[in-house]
Amino acid sequence: MSTEAGATTTQDEAAAQRPVLRIVHGAPDATELAALVAVVTAMVGGDDAGVESPRSSWSAPHRLVRQPMPSGGWRASFAPR
């Protein structure tokens, strides 16, 4: 059993040492590399737990409550005025 735990630890260490990004072609300078890291970090998401998106008025609770019909109901809605 000790070899299985050792193998898992070795795999975790190898995964931690692998580069997240690898430049395949070209030689970017520090500014280009910083821009790439910023874009990838923004795409991943980050910690937005405190930021709430604005609520749409279509999902507002007061829209779920039906409004009463004017006096006369359907008959009044079709009658010419």
MDTraj code that builds the backbone (N, CA, C; nanometers):
import mdtraj as md
import numpy as np

residues = "MET SER THR GLU ALA GLY ALA THR THR THR GLN ASP GLU ALA ALA ALA GLN ARG PRO VAL LEU ARG ILE VAL HIS GLY ALA PRO ASP ALA THR GLU LEU ALA ALA LEU VAL ALA VAL VAL THR ALA MET VAL GLY GLY ASP ASP ALA GLY VAL GLU SER PRO ARG SER SER TRP SER ALA PRO HIS ARG LEU VAL ARG GLN PRO MET PRO SER GLY GLY TRP ARG ALA SER PHE ALA PRO ARG".split()
xyz = np.array([
    [0.0793, -0.1190, 0.0000],
    [0.0000, 0.0000, 0.0000],
    [0.0840, 0.1260, 0.0000],
    [0.2007, 0.1199, 0.0507],
    [0.2849, 0.2383, 0.0561],
    [0.3309, 0.2806, -0.0830],
    [0.3404, 0.1856, -0.1765],
    [0.3829, 0.2222, -0.3119],
    [0.2733, 0.2983, -0.3838],
    [0.1459, 0.2653, -0.3582],
    [0.0366, 0.3378, -0.4216],
    [0.0313, 0.4824, -0.3736],
    [0.0494, 0.5028, -0.2454],
    [0.0486, 0.6382, -0.1912],
    [0.1686, 0.7160, -0.2445],
    [0.2816, 0.6507, -0.2587],
    [0.4012, 0.7155, -0.3126],
    [0.3832, 0.7517, -0.4586],
    [0.3149, 0.6661, -0.5352],
    [0.2915, 0.6931, -0.6766],
    [0.1963, 0.8116, -0.6935],
    [0.0959, 0.8209, -0.6085],
    [0.0025, 0.9327, -0.6160],
    [0.0727, 1.0641, -0.5819],
    [0.1584, 1.0614, -0.4812],
    [0.2324, 1.1811, -0.4430],
    [0.3256, 1.2244, -0.5552],
    [0.3901, 1.1288, -0.6203],
    [0.4803, 1.1615, -0.7304],
    [0.4034, 1.2222, -0.8465],
    [0.2840, 1.1703, -0.8776],
    [0.2025, 1.2250, -0.9854],
    [0.1565, 1.3668, -0.9518],
    [0.1201, 1.3915, -0.8248],
    [0.0789, 1.5249, -0.7834],
    [0.1947, 1.6235, -0.7946],
    [0.3140, 1.5803, -0.7559],
    [0.4311, 1.6674, -0.7655],
    [0.4645, 1.6957, -0.9113],
    [0.4516, 1.5951, -0.9982],
    [0.4804, 1.6143, -1.1405],
    [0.3789, 1.7102, -1.2027],
    [0.2537, 1.7004, -1.1630],
    [0.1512, 1.7898, -1.2157],
    [0.1755, 1.9330, -1.1677],
    [0.2244, 1.9491, -1.0456],
    [0.2519, 2.0825, -0.9929],
    [0.3725, 2.1456, -1.0620],
    [0.4649, 2.0648, -1.1110],
    [0.5853, 2.1170, -1.1743],
    [0.5670, 2.1422, -1.3238],
    [0.4632, 2.0852, -1.3843],
    [0.4387, 2.1070, -1.5274],
    [0.4003, 2.2514, -1.5525],
    [0.4467, 2.3099, -1.6613],
    [0.4056, 2.4478, -1.6911],
    [0.2599, 2.4523, -1.7360],
    [0.1918, 2.5580, -1.6968],
    [0.0518, 2.5743, -1.7343],
    [0.0428, 2.6212, -1.8785],
    [0.1308, 2.7114, -1.9172],
    [0.1370, 2.7619, -2.0542],
    [0.2715, 2.7242, -2.1148],
    [0.2677, 2.6943, -2.2437],
    [0.3916, 2.6605, -2.3129],
    [0.3939, 2.7357, -2.4448],
    [0.5006, 2.8096, -2.4687],
    [0.5166, 2.8835, -2.5926],
    [0.5715, 2.7868, -2.6963],
    [0.4962, 2.7665, -2.8023],
    [0.5335, 2.6688, -2.9044],
    [0.6142, 2.7334, -3.0160],
    [0.5805, 2.8564, -3.0497],
    [0.6453, 2.9213, -3.1647],
    [0.6742, 3.0672, -3.1297],
    [0.7931, 3.1131, -3.1599],
    [0.8292, 3.2521, -3.1375],
    [0.8935, 3.2728, -3.0021],
    [0.9287, 3.3969, -2.9765],
    [0.9917, 3.4330, -2.8496],
    [0.9256, 3.5610, -2.7983],
    [0.8194, 3.5491, -2.7185],
    [0.7498, 3.6684, -2.6707],
    [0.8337, 3.7445, -2.5686],
    [0.8211, 3.8767, -2.5689],
    [0.8912, 3.9538, -2.4671],
    [0.8054, 3.9563, -2.3399],
    [0.8533, 4.0222, -2.2373],
    [0.7850, 4.0209, -2.1075],
    [0.6450, 4.0823, -2.1159],
    [0.6280, 4.1852, -2.1974],
    [0.4974, 4.2508, -2.2102],
    [0.3958, 4.1584, -2.2761],
    [0.4354, 4.0917, -2.3828],
    [0.3442, 3.9995, -2.4516],
    [0.3081, 3.8820, -2.3624],
    [0.4050, 3.8319, -2.2880],
    [0.3793, 3.7199, -2.1976],
    [0.2851, 3.7629, -2.0846],
    [0.3035, 3.8836, -2.0333],
    [0.2149, 3.9353, -1.9283],
    [0.0725, 3.9509, -1.9813],
    [0.0583, 3.9976, -2.1057],
    [-0.0749, 4.0116, -2.1650],
    [-0.1412, 3.8756, -2.1811],
    [-0.0655, 3.7765, -2.2225],
    [-0.1198, 3.6411, -2.2379],
    [-0.1662, 3.5854, -2.1042],
    [-0.0855, 3.6038, -2.0021],
    [-0.1222, 3.5543, -1.8692],
    [-0.2473, 3.6261, -1.8184],
    [-0.2579, 3.7563, -1.8434],
    [-0.3754, 3.8317, -1.7997],
    [-0.5018, 3.7824, -1.8684],
    [-0.4936, 3.7553, -1.9981],
    [-0.6107, 3.7079, -2.0727],
    [-0.6525, 3.5700, -2.0253],
    [-0.5568, 3.4806, -2.0077],
    [-0.5899, 3.3441, -1.9638],
    [-0.6463, 3.3466, -1.8227],
    [-0.5911, 3.4295, -1.7366],
    [-0.6427, 3.4404, -1.6003],
    [-0.7852, 3.4952, -1.6003],
    [-0.8132, 3.5929, -1.6854],
    [-0.9486, 3.6483, -1.6936],
    [-1.0473, 3.5455, -1.7476],
    [-1.0036, 3.4613, -1.8404],
    [-1.0925, 3.3595, -1.8972],
    [-1.1264, 3.2511, -1.7958],
    [-1.0325, 3.2197, -1.7099],
    [-1.0537, 3.1147, -1.6109],
    [-1.1611, 3.1568, -1.5120],
    [-1.1688, 3.2824, -1.4842],
    [-1.2737, 3.3264, -1.3942],
    [-1.2139, 3.3890, -1.2722],
    [-1.1792, 3.3325, -1.1780],
    [-1.1311, 3.4020, -1.0598],
    [-1.2392, 3.3938, -0.9544],
    [-1.2183, 3.4665, -0.8471],
    [-1.3121, 3.4606, -0.7351],
    [-1.4149, 3.5716, -0.7475],
    [-1.5280, 3.5424, -0.8082],
    [-1.6366, 3.6379, -0.8250],
    [-1.7515, 3.6076, -0.7300],
    [-1.7205, 3.5462, -0.6161],
    [-1.8270, 3.5065, -0.5240],
    [-1.8993, 3.6274, -0.4657],
    [-1.8294, 3.7413, -0.4469],
    [-1.8900, 3.8588, -0.3876],
    [-1.9654, 3.9441, -0.4874],
    [-1.9456, 3.9209, -0.6168],
    [-2.0087, 4.0031, -0.7197],
    [-2.1382, 3.9365, -0.7639],
    [-2.2469, 4.0112, -0.7522],
    [-2.3760, 3.9575, -0.7938],
    [-2.4197, 4.0259, -0.9220],
    [-2.4692, 3.9497, -1.0165],
    [-2.5168, 4.0100, -1.1404],
    [-2.6511, 4.0786, -1.1143],
    [-2.6798, 4.1859, -1.1865],
    [-2.8067, 4.2555, -1.1636],
    [-2.9249, 4.1662, -1.1995],
    [-3.0294, 4.1784, -1.1244],
    [-3.1472, 4.0946, -1.1446],
    [-3.2333, 4.1522, -1.2555],
    [-3.2758, 4.0668, -1.3447],
    [-3.3623, 4.1076, -1.4542],
    [-3.5013, 4.1383, -1.4008],
    [-3.5659, 4.2395, -1.4568],
    [-3.7006, 4.2717, -1.4109],
    [-3.8012, 4.1651, -1.4528],
    [-3.7654, 4.0800, -1.5476],
    [-3.8550, 3.9707, -1.5869],
    [-3.8684, 3.8683, -1.4753],
    [-3.7685, 3.8569, -1.3897],
    [-3.7755, 3.7591, -1.2815],
    [-3.8148, 3.8235, -1.1485],
    [-3.8617, 3.9459, -1.1508],
    [-3.9025, 4.0143, -1.0282],
    [-4.0252, 3.9448, -0.9683],
    [-4.0278, 3.9314, -0.8358],
    [-4.1398, 3.8607, -0.7720],
    [-4.2748, 3.9280, -0.7934],
    [-4.2794, 4.0588, -0.8062],
    [-4.4096, 4.1237, -0.8217],
    [-4.4731, 4.0915, -0.9568],
    [-4.3971, 4.0436, -1.0539],
    [-4.4542, 4.0059, -1.1823],
    [-4.5289, 3.8724, -1.1741],
    [-4.5004, 3.7947, -1.0715],
    [-4.5665, 3.6647, -1.0567],
    [-4.7080, 3.6773, -1.0009],
    [-4.7389, 3.7893, -0.9379],
    [-4.8711, 3.8106, -0.8798],
    [-4.9635, 3.8635, -0.9890],
    [-5.0771, 3.7999, -1.0061],
    [-5.1723, 3.8423, -1.1095],
    [-5.2435, 3.9686, -1.0677],
    [-5.2650, 4.0554, -1.1635],
    [-5.3387, 4.1790, -1.1383],
    [-5.4882, 4.1496, -1.1533],
    [-5.5719, 4.2122, -1.0707],
    [-5.7164, 4.1878, -1.0835],
    [-5.7706, 4.2498, -1.2126],
    [-5.8711, 4.1856, -1.2686],
    [-5.9360, 4.2365, -1.3891],
    [-6.0212, 4.3570, -1.3511],
    [-6.0365, 4.4514, -1.4417],
    [-6.1260, 4.5641, -1.4120],
    [-6.2694, 4.5130, -1.3995],
    [-6.3568, 4.5943, -1.3469],
    [-6.4943, 4.5496, -1.3262],
    [-6.5571, 4.5083, -1.4590],
    [-6.6212, 4.3975, -1.4611],
    [-6.6828, 4.3464, -1.5821],
    [-6.5998, 4.2355, -1.6454],
    [-6.4777, 4.2219, -1.6085],
    [-6.3929, 4.1135, -1.6551],
    [-6.3782, 4.1071, -1.8061],
    [-6.3981, 3.9872, -1.8638],
    [-6.3780, 3.9661, -2.0073],
    [-6.4807, 4.0426, -2.0909],
    [-6.6025, 4.0537, -2.0388],
    [-6.7066, 4.1235, -2.1123],
    [-6.6648, 4.2699, -2.1386],
    [-6.6030, 4.3325, -2.0387],
    [-6.5620, 4.4726, -2.0536],
    [-6.4409, 4.4860, -2.1442],
    [-6.3616, 4.3820, -2.1552],
    [-6.2420, 4.3930, -2.2376],
    [-6.2740, 4.3908, -2.3848],
    [-6.3869, 4.3306, -2.4269],
    [-6.4242, 4.3236, -2.5686],
    [-6.5254, 4.4312, -2.6113],
    [-6.5798, 4.4973, -2.5154],
    [-6.6834, 4.5956, -2.5484],
    [-6.6190, 4.7227, -2.6030],
    [-6.6775, 4.7800, -2.7118],
    [-6.6237, 4.9072, -2.7616],
    [-6.6553, 5.0197, -2.6628],
    [-6.5686, 5.1147, -2.6563],
    [-6.5899, 5.2247, -2.5604],
    [-6.6193, 5.3503, -2.6299],
])
top = md.Topology()
chain = top.add_chain()
for i, resn in enumerate(residues, 1):
    res = top.add_residue(resn, chain, resSeq=i)
    for name in ("N", "CA", "C"):
        top.add_atom(name, md.element.get_by_symbol(name[0]), res)
traj = md.Trajectory(xyz[None], top)
